[in-house]
Amino acid sequence: MPFTPALDFVFEIRAEVSDLLHIGHGDGETTEFIPITGGSVDGPRLRGEVLPGGGDWSSRRGEVRRLEARYLLKAEDGAVIDVVNRGYYRPDADTADQFDGDLHVAEAGHYFRTSPVFRTDAAAHRWLAETVFVGLARPDGDHAVIIRVYALD
């Protein structure tokens, strides 16, 4: 019998961001940085806040952005969790709006996916460091990004 992996919703990250900073141009590539200024984490498996001070580095070739964000979460119990979140953003006319139940999780016309990796030694959150995750991301205005995080089963 074929196996089909499943995605289980675990939490949503709302990362508040500042204005984009241009770093430089390479051979056909532009490097940019977006500071992360705070935010929240809310869901059935984790609640807390996004700590200020992280950021998202992106390399852009044409319309495709390769993303690498690095930031910290602080869980409600005080545990600090390191996040490295890599992914891609690109326009995609064939992509429809996507929903999880009634919740709008991805915008039509955009491919915006991430693969967050978490590190912590807090026993209550060790599952984060031992699980593969997929993030469906979408902008929320000009100064926030929402990432709906799913555990891959």
C-alpha positions, 0 to 999 in steps of 0.5 A: 500500500503506498504511503502518503505523508500528512501535514499536521498544523502545529502553530502559526508564526507572525513575524513583524518586520522592518523595511527592506535593506539593500546589501548588494548586487552579485552576478545577476543576483541581488542580496537584501535583508529584512530585520525582524522586530518581534511578533507572535506564535500561536497554535495548538502545540506552541504559544509565545513570541518572536523576539526582536533582533533576527532577520531574513536574508534573501538572494534574488535572481529575476523574480525568484527569492531564495530566503534564509531567516534566522530568529528566536522564539520565546515560548510561554514557559520561557524556553528560547527556541532558535529558528532557521527558516529557509525557503523560496518566494516566486510569482506563480500565476497557476497557484490558487488561493489556498485554505486550511478549513476557512483560514486563508493560508496562501495567496493566489499567484505566489509560491511562498514556502519555507522549511523551518528547523528548530533548536532548543534543549527545553524538554517540553519543546524537544519535539521541535528539534526532532521533527520535519516542518513545512511552512506556508507563508504569506505577507500580512501588509507591508510589515509582517509575514505569517508562516503557518507551520505544519509537522510532516508525519 
